[in-house]
Amino acid sequence: MAKIICGVIVTFNRKKLLLETIEAVLNQNRKLDAIVIVDNASTDNTDLLLDEKHIISLESKSEKYFGDIYYKSIYRNTSIFYLKKKSNTGGAGGFYSGLKFGYEQGFDMFWIMDDDVIPDKYALSELEKNIQRFDNIGYVCSRVISENGTSMNIPKIDLRPSETFYPDWEKNLDLGLVKIIESTFVSLLIPASTLKKIGLPIPEMFIWGDDSEYTRRITEKFEAYLVGSSKVVHKRKIQGKPDILTEKNDFRLKLFYFQYRNKIFVFRKYDHKMLVIVLIKSLIDLIKSPFTKKGLKKMKIITSGIIDGFKFNPKG
C-alpha cells in the first residue's frame, strides 16, 4: 500500500530560495502528497509572494492552529498547508510545529528540510525505496553537497560496537547505505511511527543542535542510514562551519549562545566523554576572543551559553 508522504519546509526571510525549494520538491519523480510550509514570522512578505505565485491563497479561509494561522490550498495537485507563526521560533520550533501539524493530519512519512535545500529529481524516491528495505529504520537522509559540489552537513557514522563488538556501519554498504548515528535536518525522511515512539524535536532549543539531539534520540532505539543515491544541494551562504570568532553579523552573533548551550546539553545527554572535549573547546574560544567591544560581547555569549548548557533540561 502506497504511503502518504508530506514535505515539511521551514522558512524565514528567504522567499526566493523558498520558491526554488518548493519547485524542486514538486518536480520529484515520486510525487509528494502534501507540503507543510512553516513560516517563522518572516518579514519579507513571503506570504504575498506565495499568493502571487498561486501556491497559497490568502483570500481563502484561514484556520487557527495553537494561536498561529494556516491556509490550505491545492497547487499542482498537491495539498499545501501554509502555517504562519506569530513569532520566530527558530528551526527547532519550526520543525516541531511542522511535524506536529503533519502528524495530526495523519500522513505516513515526512520529508523535512530548510528553505535553501534543492533536491534532485530522484532524491525522494531513493529515500523512500531504501527506508522500505528494513523494518527497524527510524529515518534515512540524503547526501548533501554545496553549490560548488563540496560535501556539507555530513552525518556522523555509527561507530558504536555491534553485537560482535565491531561497529557495523558498513553492513549495507553494497546497497549504497551507511549506518549513521545523527545528522542535520537537511533532507530527512521520517516515518510517522518514529514520531509516535520518539516524539518531536525540542522547540526550546531554537537553533543549532536541535537536529543532532533529535536524530540521536531516534538512533538510540532505531537504525538510520545515509542514502548515497539521494542527493540534494544546500544553498547555505556559509558553507563552512559557523565560527563565533570570525562572525561579524550582529544578528547571527547572538545566535551563537544557542550553539554553546545546546552543544553542552546534547553531550550531557548522550556522550559524557565528548562533553569534556566540547567544554575545553568552548573555553578556548572564550580565551581567543579579543579584548575589544565586540570581543567582550562574544565572551559574554560564550560564557552564558556554557553556564546555561549545564542548567538547560527540556523534555524530549
Residue frames as qw, qx, qy, qz and C-alpha x, y, z in Angstrom:
[[0.000, 0.887, 0.461, 0.000, 0.00, 0.00, 0.00],
 [0.408, 0.545, -0.024, 0.732, 1.41, 3.38, -1.05],
 [0.406, -0.485, -0.434, 0.641, 2.46, 5.67, 1.77],
 [0.089, 0.934, 0.260, 0.229, 1.22, 9.27, 2.03],
 [0.636, -0.117, -0.118, 0.753, 4.32, 11.46, 2.17],
 [0.044, -0.973, -0.225, -0.032, 4.27, 15.05, 3.36],
 [0.549, 0.370, -0.173, 0.730, 7.10, 17.52, 2.84],
 [0.399, -0.852, -0.260, 0.220, 7.91, 19.85, 5.74],
 [0.514, 0.437, -0.007, 0.739, 9.79, 23.05, 4.86],
 [0.369, -0.771, -0.299, 0.424, 10.75, 25.66, 7.46],
 [0.446, 0.551, 0.185, 0.680, 11.37, 29.17, 6.16],
 [0.294, -0.813, -0.235, 0.445, 12.41, 32.59, 7.44],
 [0.071, 0.889, -0.124, -0.435, 13.00, 35.63, 5.22],
 [0.227, -0.349, 0.743, 0.524, 14.28, 33.69, 2.19],
 [0.662, 0.447, 0.354, -0.486, 11.28, 33.83, -0.10],
 [0.545, 0.628, -0.432, -0.349, 13.20, 33.45, -3.39],
 [0.080, 0.350, -0.931, 0.056, 15.11, 30.42, -2.14],
 [0.499, 0.132, 0.713, -0.474, 11.86, 29.02, -0.76],
 [0.702, 0.516, -0.018, -0.490, 10.35, 29.14, -4.25],
 [0.401, 0.525, -0.737, -0.142, 13.31, 27.13, -5.57],
 [0.168, -0.166, 0.922, -0.306, 12.87, 24.55, -2.84],
 [0.625, 0.308, 0.469, -0.542, 9.13, 24.24, -3.45],
 [0.640, 0.568, -0.316, -0.409, 9.71, 23.87, -7.19],
 [0.240, 0.447, -0.862, 0.002, 12.32, 21.16, -6.62],
 [0.303, -0.014, 0.874, -0.378, 10.17, 19.10, -4.23],
 [0.665, 0.433, 0.295, -0.533, 7.20, 19.34, -6.60],
 [0.575, 0.603, -0.454, -0.317, 9.33, 18.15, -9.52],
 [0.377, -0.363, 0.848, -0.086, 10.22, 14.83, -7.88],
 [0.415, 0.098, -0.785, -0.450, 9.63, 11.69, -9.89],
 [0.297, -0.389, -0.850, 0.194, 7.85, 10.40, -6.76],
 [0.160, -0.622, -0.234, -0.730, 5.02, 12.90, -6.29],
 [0.050, -0.001, -0.651, 0.757, 4.57, 14.41, -2.85],
 [0.164, -0.584, -0.784, -0.132, 1.06, 14.15, -1.45],
 [0.235, -0.934, -0.258, -0.074, 1.25, 17.31, 0.67],
 [0.496, 0.302, -0.277, 0.765, 3.61, 20.05, 1.82],
 [0.401, -0.845, -0.315, 0.161, 3.57, 21.87, 5.14],
 [0.420, 0.519, -0.120, 0.734, 5.36, 25.22, 4.88],
 [0.495, -0.715, -0.366, 0.332, 6.19, 26.67, 8.30],
 [0.294, 0.700, -0.006, 0.651, 6.88, 30.39, 8.04],
 [0.566, -0.380, -0.460, 0.568, 8.74, 31.57, 11.15],
 [0.076, -0.891, -0.278, 0.351, 7.15, 35.05, 11.13],
 [0.556, 0.171, 0.312, 0.751, 9.02, 36.24, 8.03],
 [0.004, 0.765, 0.203, -0.611, 9.12, 40.00, 7.46],
 [0.128, -0.319, 0.563, 0.751, 9.97, 39.88, 3.74],
 [0.632, 0.327, 0.013, -0.703, 6.37, 39.33, 2.53],
 [0.100, -0.158, 0.965, 0.181, 6.89, 35.62, 1.92],
 [0.375, 0.422, 0.772, -0.293, 3.13, 35.10, 2.14],
 [0.408, 0.723, 0.042, -0.555, 2.43, 37.72, -0.53],
 [0.169, 0.520, -0.722, -0.423, 4.90, 36.12, -2.95],
 [0.183, 0.056, 0.982, -0.004, 3.44, 32.64, -2.40],
 [0.403, 0.598, 0.534, -0.442, -0.01, 34.14, -3.01],
 [0.308, 0.706, -0.286, -0.570, 1.19, 35.88, -6.17],
 [0.134, 0.354, -0.876, -0.298, 2.57, 32.56, -7.47],
 [0.771, -0.097, -0.240, -0.582, -0.77, 30.87, -6.61],
 [0.413, 0.145, -0.864, 0.250, 0.95, 28.42, -4.27],
 [0.091, -0.412, -0.756, 0.500, -1.35, 29.62, -1.50],
 [0.072, -0.621, -0.433, -0.649, -4.43, 31.82, -1.48],
 [0.138, -0.044, -0.515, 0.845, -4.59, 34.49, 1.20],
 [0.459, -0.123, -0.132, -0.870, -8.20, 35.13, 0.22],
 [0.641, -0.195, -0.724, -0.162, -9.17, 31.62, 1.28],
 [0.649, -0.692, -0.060, -0.310, -10.43, 30.98, 4.78],
 [0.246, 0.519, -0.704, 0.418, -7.66, 30.88, 7.37],
 [0.812, -0.403, -0.412, -0.089, -7.69, 28.37, 10.22],
 [0.307, -0.795, 0.415, -0.320, -6.22, 28.55, 13.73],
 [0.883, 0.033, -0.431, 0.183, -3.52, 26.22, 15.00],
 [0.674, -0.449, -0.312, 0.497, -2.46, 26.80, 18.61],
 [0.184, -0.811, -0.077, 0.550, -2.53, 30.58, 18.19],
 [0.167, -0.318, 0.565, 0.743, -0.94, 30.53, 14.73],
 [0.665, 0.499, 0.166, -0.529, -2.87, 30.69, 11.47],
 [0.351, -0.175, 0.802, 0.451, -2.69, 28.48, 8.42],
 [0.597, 0.462, -0.115, -0.646, -4.10, 28.36, 4.93],
 [0.606, 0.008, 0.783, 0.138, -4.86, 25.23, 2.98],
 [0.513, 0.631, -0.181, -0.553, -4.77, 25.16, -0.81],
 [0.865, 0.154, 0.441, 0.182, -4.11, 22.87, -3.76],
 [0.169, 0.829, -0.377, -0.378, -1.17, 23.65, -6.02],
 [0.413, 0.461, -0.742, -0.258, -0.21, 21.39, -8.91],
 [0.825, -0.159, -0.468, -0.274, -2.39, 18.63, -7.47],
 [0.540, 0.002, -0.651, 0.534, -0.56, 18.77, -4.13],
 [0.425, -0.824, -0.370, -0.066, -2.13, 19.82, -0.83],
 [0.379, 0.401, -0.291, 0.782, -0.33, 22.88, 0.55],
 [0.498, -0.773, -0.380, 0.103, -0.57, 23.90, 4.22],
 [0.343, 0.543, -0.191, 0.742, 0.97, 27.30, 4.92],
 [0.590, -0.654, -0.424, 0.213, 1.47, 27.72, 8.68],
 [0.217, 0.697, -0.132, 0.671, 2.35, 31.32, 9.62],
 [0.579, -0.349, -0.542, 0.499, 3.93, 31.59, 13.07],
 [0.181, -0.957, -0.218, -0.058, 3.24, 34.60, 15.27],
 [0.234, -0.880, 0.403, 0.088, 6.91, 34.81, 16.20],
 [0.577, 0.539, -0.613, 0.010, 10.21, 33.32, 15.06],
 [0.852, -0.432, 0.232, -0.184, 10.63, 30.01, 16.91],
 [0.171, -0.614, 0.743, 0.206, 13.88, 29.06, 15.16],
 [0.481, 0.246, -0.768, -0.345, 14.49, 25.92, 13.18],
 [0.066, -0.026, -0.941, 0.330, 13.71, 23.80, 16.24],
 [0.357, 0.353, 0.507, -0.701, 10.32, 25.39, 16.79],
 [0.507, 0.413, -0.329, -0.681, 9.58, 25.35, 13.09],
 [0.418, 0.161, -0.872, -0.199, 10.22, 21.64, 12.64],
 [0.093, 0.150, 0.841, -0.512, 8.41, 20.89, 15.88],
 [0.458, 0.402, 0.259, -0.750, 5.32, 22.71, 14.58],
 [0.512, 0.395, -0.520, -0.559, 5.54, 21.29, 11.06],
 [0.284, 0.100, -0.954, -0.004, 5.95, 17.68, 12.17],
 [0.181, 0.225, 0.749, -0.596, 3.28, 18.00, 14.84],
 [0.509, 0.411, 0.029, -0.756, 0.84, 19.54, 12.39],
 [0.501, 0.332, -0.680, -0.421, 1.57, 16.91, 9.72],
 [0.107, 0.029, -0.970, 0.217, 1.35, 14.05, 12.19],
 [0.321, 0.316, 0.598, -0.663, -2.07, 15.25, 13.31],
 [0.556, 0.415, -0.242, -0.678, -3.19, 15.28, 9.67],
 [0.895, 0.008, 0.408, -0.178, -2.46, 11.55, 9.54],
 [0.573, 0.685, -0.431, -0.127, 0.40, 11.45, 7.00],
 [0.989, -0.100, -0.063, 0.088, 2.60, 8.34, 6.89],
 [0.745, -0.074, 0.024, 0.662, 6.04, 9.88, 6.30],
 [0.025, -0.978, -0.070, 0.193, 7.66, 13.30, 6.48],
 [0.715, 0.310, 0.077, 0.621, 10.38, 14.67, 4.21],
 [0.277, -0.918, -0.165, 0.231, 11.91, 17.57, 6.11],
 [0.628, 0.203, 0.106, 0.744, 14.30, 20.33, 5.03],
 [0.139, -0.591, -0.137, 0.783, 15.15, 24.02, 5.27],
 [0.466, 0.808, 0.265, -0.246, 14.16, 26.61, 2.68],
 [0.169, 0.810, -0.476, -0.298, 17.59, 26.56, 1.00],
 [0.497, -0.191, 0.839, 0.114, 17.70, 22.86, 0.10],
 [0.602, 0.477, -0.278, -0.577, 17.35, 21.88, -3.56],
 [0.689, -0.118, 0.715, -0.007, 16.85, 18.11, -4.04],
 [0.131, 0.257, -0.726, -0.625, 17.49, 16.46, -7.38],
 [0.633, -0.007, -0.352, -0.689, 14.61, 14.77, -9.19],
 [0.767, -0.069, -0.630, -0.095, 15.16, 11.33, -7.62],
 [0.037, 0.401, -0.636, 0.658, 16.04, 12.37, -4.06],
 [0.628, -0.182, 0.357, -0.667, 12.71, 11.42, -2.51],
 [0.919, 0.136, -0.228, -0.292, 12.16, 8.19, -4.44],
 [0.584, 0.354, -0.659, 0.315, 15.62, 6.95, -3.41],
 [0.189, -0.313, 0.617, -0.696, 14.89, 7.74, 0.24],
 [0.780, -0.046, 0.161, -0.603, 11.51, 6.01, 0.10],
 [0.842, 0.264, -0.457, -0.115, 12.88, 2.95, -1.68],
 [0.461, 0.320, -0.705, 0.433, 15.59, 2.45, 0.89],
 [0.340, -0.282, 0.523, -0.729, 13.54, 3.15, 4.00],
 [0.861, 0.013, -0.008, -0.509, 11.22, 0.34, 2.89],
 [0.597, 0.369, -0.711, 0.039, 14.04, -2.21, 2.78],
 [0.359, 0.018, -0.801, 0.478, 14.08, -2.79, 6.54],
 [0.425, -0.679, -0.577, -0.162, 11.67, -2.71, 9.46],
 [0.565, -0.659, -0.272, 0.415, 13.78, -1.07, 12.15],
 [0.423, 0.261, 0.115, 0.860, 14.70, 2.22, 10.45],
 [0.138, -0.673, -0.446, 0.573, 14.00, 5.45, 12.28],
 [0.320, 0.875, 0.017, -0.364, 14.89, 7.70, 9.34],
 [0.743, 0.168, 0.320, 0.563, 17.02, 7.98, 6.21],
 [0.016, -0.868, 0.012, 0.497, 18.80, 11.06, 4.90],
 [0.703, 0.697, 0.061, 0.128, 20.26, 12.36, 1.65],
 [0.671, -0.069, 0.078, 0.735, 23.80, 13.10, 0.60],
 [0.025, 0.962, 0.206, -0.180, 24.28, 16.88, 0.85],
 [0.625, 0.089, 0.170, 0.757, 26.60, 18.99, -1.27],
 [0.040, -0.655, -0.101, 0.748, 27.17, 22.72, -1.66],
 [0.555, 0.770, 0.097, -0.300, 26.57, 24.68, -4.85],
 [0.275, 0.753, -0.573, -0.170, 30.18, 24.12, -5.89],
 [0.851, 0.162, -0.483, -0.128, 30.00, 20.38, -5.24],
 [0.188, 0.379, -0.759, 0.495, 31.81, 20.14, -1.91],
 [0.473, -0.353, -0.805, 0.065, 30.46, 17.99, 0.92],
 [0.233, -0.398, 0.228, -0.857, 28.17, 19.58, 3.53],
 [0.710, -0.272, 0.205, -0.616, 26.09, 18.52, 6.53],
 [0.514, 0.246, -0.822, -0.015, 27.94, 15.23, 6.83],
 [0.802, -0.474, -0.069, -0.357, 26.10, 12.87, 9.20],
 [0.257, -0.601, 0.731, -0.196, 28.03, 11.05, 11.90],
 [0.642, 0.145, -0.733, -0.169, 28.80, 7.41, 11.11],
 [0.804, -0.485, 0.074, -0.336, 27.54, 4.99, 13.75],
 [0.435, 0.497, -0.708, 0.250, 30.73, 3.69, 15.34],
 [0.632, -0.416, 0.442, -0.482, 29.03, 2.13, 18.35],
 [0.072, -0.259, 0.962, 0.051, 30.02, -1.52, 18.91],
 [0.718, -0.036, -0.392, -0.574, 27.60, -4.08, 17.49],
 [0.911, -0.314, 0.123, -0.236, 26.77, -7.48, 18.97],
 [0.929, 0.160, -0.083, 0.324, 30.08, -8.74, 17.57],
 [0.545, -0.565, -0.033, 0.619, 31.99, -5.86, 19.23],
 [0.333, -0.024, 0.372, 0.866, 32.96, -4.19, 15.94],
 [0.340, 0.486, 0.138, -0.793, 30.91, -1.26, 14.57],
 [0.479, 0.288, 0.793, 0.241, 28.66, -2.38, 11.71],
 [0.210, 0.668, 0.045, -0.712, 28.24, 0.93, 9.89],
 [0.205, 0.437, -0.638, -0.600, 29.14, -0.74, 6.55],
 [0.442, 0.073, 0.887, -0.115, 26.81, -3.72, 6.75],
 [0.544, 0.645, 0.531, -0.082, 24.59, -2.37, 3.94],
 [0.119, -0.651, 0.332, 0.672, 27.29, -0.58, 2.01],
 [0.267, 0.062, 0.819, 0.503, 26.63, -2.75, -1.05],
 [0.130, 0.727, 0.670, 0.080, 23.20, -1.09, -1.19],
 [0.228, 0.535, 0.069, 0.810, 24.75, 2.38, -1.00],
 [0.517, -0.771, -0.203, -0.312, 23.70, 2.81, 2.64],
 [0.388, 0.306, -0.583, 0.645, 25.90, 3.97, 5.51],
 [0.527, -0.629, -0.565, 0.078, 24.65, 3.45, 9.06],
 [0.158, 0.516, -0.184, 0.821, 24.67, 6.76, 10.94],
 [0.350, -0.378, -0.703, 0.490, 24.08, 7.94, 14.48],
 [0.035, 0.764, 0.358, -0.536, 22.99, 11.55, 13.89],
 [0.395, 0.333, 0.457, 0.724, 22.50, 14.10, 11.13],
 [0.070, 0.216, 0.113, -0.967, 21.14, 17.55, 10.32],
 [0.466, 0.548, 0.588, -0.370, 17.62, 18.44, 9.21],
 [0.252, 0.565, -0.429, -0.658, 18.65, 18.63, 5.55],
 [0.679, 0.221, -0.523, -0.465, 16.50, 16.15, 3.63],
 [0.158, -0.130, 0.929, -0.307, 15.42, 13.51, 6.13],
 [0.618, -0.176, -0.514, -0.569, 12.59, 11.05, 5.52],
 [0.120, -0.160, 0.789, -0.581, 10.96, 10.09, 8.81],
 [0.349, -0.351, -0.816, -0.298, 8.07, 7.62, 9.26],
 [0.473, -0.577, -0.031, -0.665, 5.12, 8.64, 11.42],
 [0.884, -0.320, -0.338, 0.039, 5.84, 5.54, 13.51],
 [0.570, 0.142, -0.348, 0.731, 9.13, 7.15, 14.56],
 [0.150, -0.448, 0.097, -0.876, 7.32, 10.28, 15.75],
 [0.752, -0.448, -0.273, -0.400, 4.84, 8.13, 17.65],
 [0.881, -0.258, -0.302, 0.258, 7.60, 6.34, 19.58],
 [0.590, 0.048, -0.173, 0.788, 10.26, 9.05, 19.85],
 [0.096, -0.803, -0.337, 0.481, 8.28, 12.27, 19.97],
 [0.412, 0.869, 0.161, 0.219, 9.17, 15.57, 18.32],
 [0.511, 0.360, -0.233, 0.745, 12.18, 17.91, 18.18],
 [0.380, -0.581, -0.466, 0.548, 12.68, 20.11, 21.23],
 [0.222, 0.850, 0.291, 0.379, 11.34, 23.59, 20.35],
 [0.410, -0.900, 0.020, 0.147, 13.16, 25.28, 23.25],
 [0.724, -0.198, 0.300, 0.589, 16.50, 24.55, 21.57],
 [0.222, 0.849, 0.038, -0.478, 15.58, 27.22, 18.98],
 [0.654, 0.711, -0.257, -0.038, 18.57, 26.75, 16.65],
 [0.336, 0.610, -0.692, 0.190, 21.77, 24.68, 16.38],
 [0.032, -0.249, 0.906, -0.340, 21.92, 21.22, 17.90],
 [0.680, 0.097, 0.346, -0.639, 18.18, 20.51, 17.79],
 [0.811, 0.369, -0.342, -0.300, 18.71, 18.25, 14.79],
 [0.336, 0.400, -0.817, 0.245, 21.66, 16.46, 16.43],
 [0.341, -0.136, 0.706, -0.605, 19.62, 15.84, 19.59],
 [0.770, 0.203, 0.167, -0.582, 16.56, 14.61, 17.73],
 [0.763, 0.404, -0.473, -0.175, 18.32, 12.31, 15.29],
 [0.189, 0.358, -0.839, 0.364, 20.47, 10.93, 18.11],
 [0.534, -0.058, 0.548, -0.641, 17.34, 10.32, 20.17],
 [0.844, 0.293, -0.127, -0.432, 15.97, 8.33, 17.24],
 [0.664, 0.415, -0.620, 0.047, 19.10, 6.18, 16.83],
 [0.261, -0.365, 0.747, -0.491, 19.03, 5.26, 20.50],
 [0.672, 0.117, 0.604, -0.411, 16.12, 2.99, 19.50],
 [0.800, 0.540, 0.243, -0.099, 16.26, 2.62, 15.71],
 [0.619, -0.078, 0.407, 0.667, 18.76, 2.35, 12.89],
 [0.303, 0.877, 0.085, -0.364, 19.28, 5.26, 10.50],
 [0.729, 0.078, 0.447, 0.512, 21.03, 5.44, 7.13],
 [0.097, 0.658, -0.273, -0.695, 22.63, 7.87, 4.73],
 [0.762, 0.443, 0.472, 0.028, 21.35, 7.03, 1.24],
 [0.401, -0.370, 0.411, 0.730, 24.14, 7.67, -1.24],
 [0.240, 0.330, 0.698, 0.588, 21.83, 7.74, -4.26],
 [0.069, -0.879, -0.470, -0.046, 19.64, 10.51, -2.79],
 [0.500, 0.010, -0.012, 0.866, 21.28, 13.89, -3.44],
 [0.023, -0.933, -0.358, -0.004, 20.45, 17.47, -2.54],
 [0.431, 0.398, -0.103, 0.803, 22.20, 20.82, -2.87],
 [0.372, -0.742, -0.422, 0.364, 22.31, 23.02, 0.22],
 [0.335, 0.683, 0.123, 0.638, 22.46, 26.70, -0.78],
 [0.523, -0.767, -0.223, 0.298, 23.64, 27.90, 2.61],
 [0.220, 0.948, -0.164, 0.162, 25.57, 31.17, 2.42],
 [0.232, -0.705, 0.657, -0.133, 28.19, 30.00, 4.91],
 [0.864, 0.204, -0.423, -0.182, 29.40, 26.68, 3.55],
 [0.432, 0.274, -0.733, 0.448, 31.95, 26.04, 6.28],
 [0.477, -0.476, -0.684, 0.277, 31.37, 25.57, 9.97],
 [0.156, -0.890, -0.133, -0.407, 29.89, 28.64, 11.71],
 [0.653, -0.068, -0.384, 0.649, 32.52, 30.21, 13.99],
 [0.252, -0.911, -0.303, 0.118, 31.85, 32.89, 16.59],
 [0.527, -0.516, 0.160, 0.656, 35.46, 34.10, 16.39],
 [0.256, 0.004, 0.512, 0.820, 35.08, 35.10, 12.73],
 [0.056, 0.699, 0.698, 0.144, 31.40, 36.06, 12.81],
 [0.173, 0.018, -0.015, 0.985, 30.77, 39.76, 12.04],
 [0.334, -0.446, -0.488, -0.672, 26.99, 39.85, 11.65],
 [0.201, -0.255, 0.546, -0.772, 25.44, 41.09, 14.91],
 [0.794, -0.075, -0.014, -0.604, 22.17, 39.19, 14.38],
 [0.870, 0.136, -0.474, -0.004, 23.93, 35.88, 13.78],
 [0.247, 0.420, -0.656, 0.577, 26.35, 36.60, 16.61],
 [0.521, -0.296, 0.383, -0.703, 23.53, 36.47, 19.17],
 [0.913, 0.036, -0.199, -0.354, 22.52, 33.03, 17.92],
 [0.534, 0.385, -0.709, 0.253, 25.84, 31.51, 18.98],
 [0.411, -0.356, 0.562, -0.623, 24.50, 31.47, 22.54],
 [0.903, 0.042, 0.132, -0.407, 22.29, 28.55, 21.44],
 [0.741, 0.445, -0.500, 0.054, 25.22, 26.79, 19.80],
 [0.170, 0.416, -0.742, 0.497, 27.23, 26.67, 23.04],
 [0.556, -0.182, 0.482, -0.652, 24.26, 25.97, 25.29],
 [0.899, 0.172, -0.021, -0.402, 22.74, 23.27, 23.09],
 [0.635, 0.450, -0.620, 0.097, 26.03, 21.52, 22.36],
 [0.032, -0.338, 0.776, -0.531, 26.75, 21.10, 26.06],
 [0.702, -0.021, 0.343, -0.624, 23.18, 19.92, 26.66],
 [0.867, 0.304, -0.283, -0.274, 23.36, 17.31, 23.87],
 [0.534, 0.387, -0.706, 0.257, 26.69, 15.88, 25.06],
 [0.326, -0.281, 0.639, -0.638, 25.49, 15.88, 28.68],
 [0.807, 0.082, 0.197, -0.550, 22.60, 13.74, 27.49],
 [0.938, 0.314, -0.058, -0.135, 24.35, 11.35, 25.12],
 [0.821, 0.322, -0.245, 0.403, 28.13, 11.41, 25.39],
 [0.516, -0.850, 0.010, 0.110, 29.80, 12.33, 28.68],
 [0.747, -0.189, 0.248, 0.588, 33.30, 11.61, 27.32],
 [0.388, 0.492, 0.336, 0.703, 32.92, 14.12, 24.50],
 [0.239, -0.922, -0.291, -0.095, 31.43, 16.66, 26.90],
 [0.590, -0.621, 0.101, 0.507, 34.88, 17.31, 28.37],
 [0.496, 0.082, 0.436, 0.747, 36.31, 17.98, 24.91],
 [0.065, 0.747, 0.475, 0.460, 33.41, 20.26, 23.98],
 [0.408, -0.883, -0.178, 0.150, 33.85, 22.20, 27.21],
 [0.592, -0.401, 0.243, 0.656, 37.59, 22.62, 26.59],
 [0.360, 0.350, 0.495, 0.709, 36.98, 23.85, 23.03],
 [0.122, -0.871, -0.409, -0.242, 34.37, 26.31, 24.32],
 [0.505, -0.785, -0.012, 0.360, 36.82, 27.68, 26.88],
 [0.557, -0.084, 0.375, 0.737, 39.48, 28.02, 24.17],
 [0.164, 0.659, 0.476, 0.559, 37.04, 30.12, 22.12],
 [0.354, -0.900, -0.250, 0.046, 36.49, 32.24, 25.22],
 [0.592, -0.547, 0.175, 0.566, 40.24, 32.80, 25.67],
 [0.479, 0.160, 0.481, 0.716, 40.75, 33.58, 21.98],
 [0.083, 0.872, 0.444, 0.188, 38.12, 36.34, 21.96],
 [0.421, 0.324, -0.131, 0.837, 39.93, 39.71, 21.74],
 [0.222, -0.560, -0.501, 0.622, 39.55, 42.45, 24.36],
 [0.034, -0.130, -0.313, -0.940, 37.54, 44.68, 22.05],
 [0.502, 0.045, 0.251, -0.826, 33.93, 45.80, 22.35],
 [0.808, 0.157, -0.340, -0.455, 32.78, 43.02, 20.03],
 [0.501, 0.241, -0.804, 0.209, 35.23, 40.55, 21.58],
 [0.144, -0.086, 0.688, -0.706, 33.82, 41.19, 25.05],
 [0.701, 0.107, 0.028, -0.704, 30.34, 40.67, 23.63],
 [0.742, 0.222, -0.610, -0.170, 31.46, 37.30, 22.26],
 [0.209, 0.207, -0.822, 0.488, 32.93, 36.38, 25.66],
 [0.444, -0.015, 0.445, -0.777, 29.59, 37.11, 27.29],
 [0.794, 0.186, -0.250, -0.523, 27.74, 34.97, 24.74],
 [0.611, 0.248, -0.747, 0.085, 30.13, 32.03, 25.17],
 [0.016, 0.168, -0.750, 0.639, 30.08, 32.26, 28.98],
 [0.599, 0.037, 0.261, -0.756, 26.28, 32.43, 29.13],
 [0.793, 0.220, -0.427, -0.373, 25.97, 29.50, 26.73],
 [0.445, 0.232, -0.821, 0.271, 28.37, 27.33, 28.75],
 [0.178, -0.087, 0.661, -0.724, 26.69, 28.07, 32.09],
 [0.679, 0.134, 0.141, -0.708, 23.16, 27.62, 30.76],
 [0.630, 0.281, -0.676, -0.259, 24.21, 24.43, 28.97],
 [0.255, 0.075, -0.893, 0.364, 24.61, 22.73, 32.33],
 [0.287, 0.176, 0.561, -0.756, 21.23, 24.01, 33.56],
 [0.548, 0.222, -0.325, -0.738, 19.19, 23.50, 30.37],
 [0.184, -0.023, 0.975, -0.121, 16.94, 20.48, 30.77],
 [0.580, 0.161, -0.127, -0.788, 13.98, 20.49, 28.33],
 [0.758, 0.067, 0.607, -0.229, 11.76, 17.49, 27.78],
 [0.642, 0.600, -0.330, -0.346, 12.49, 15.30, 24.80]]
